[in-house]
């Protein structure tokens, strides 16, 4: 039986055992991950759920650009939000000491390769940054820790060290992004897949585990 069929059976069992007023929702992401959850999966509602209240005002002006890039390149909106939060604090005019620019802090050389003409244009910057992040995820076979490190310091350094380079700045960056990204507090492996409980109480059933998140397993 295919994993999604098995999960559908799980969802049916859960639904039949739940109170009449309870509802369940399903979502299939671009990479084929199947989710069953107890909260609505409409993009606007899910976006509002994963952004902490204190930073929603920063996120809101770019929510459409983030959602579009997430769908286009198959990258988690929450991961994009975490990278932008760590890179620029959602300042579209941010410039680093090394010359990285905009929301996702693209270096001029990287921006040129990605075809980004104006790094200070939020739409162009987010599109280019997410495309680059997608490339890092593919390069490191969806190892989130390595992909994030490569986004920060470059893939050559990660390949050379065969892991996160021993640079304090990069190590702190990876830790920060994973902390911002990781809302999972418990993940339980089931015969049919995985059950994830998030910090806001959301329960998710999926056929693919999160890519190297800072979760802990348990019952």
HELIX and SHEET records of a PDB file:
HELIX    1   1 UNK A    3  UNK A   17  1                                  15    
HELIX    2   2 UNK A   43  UNK A   50  1                                   8    
HELIX    3   3 UNK A   53  UNK A   55  5                                   3    
HELIX    4   4 UNK A   56  UNK A   60  1                                   5    
HELIX    5   5 UNK A   63  UNK A   73  1                                  11    
HELIX    6   6 UNK A   77  UNK A   87  1                                  11    
HELIX    7   7 UNK A  108  UNK A  114  1                                   7    
HELIX    8   8 UNK A  122  UNK A  139  1                                  18    
HELIX    9   9 UNK A  144  UNK A  153  1                                  10    
HELIX   10  10 UNK A  155  UNK A  161  1                                   7    
HELIX   11  11 UNK A  168  UNK A  181  1                                  14    
SHEET    1   A 5 UNK A  25  UNK A  28  0                                        
SHEET    2   A 5 UNK A  34  UNK A  37 -1                                        
SHEET    3   A 5 UNK A 203  UNK A 206 -1                                        
SHEET    4   A 5 UNK A 193  UNK A 198 -1                                        
SHEET    5   A 5 UNK A 184  UNK A 190 -1                                        
END                                                                             
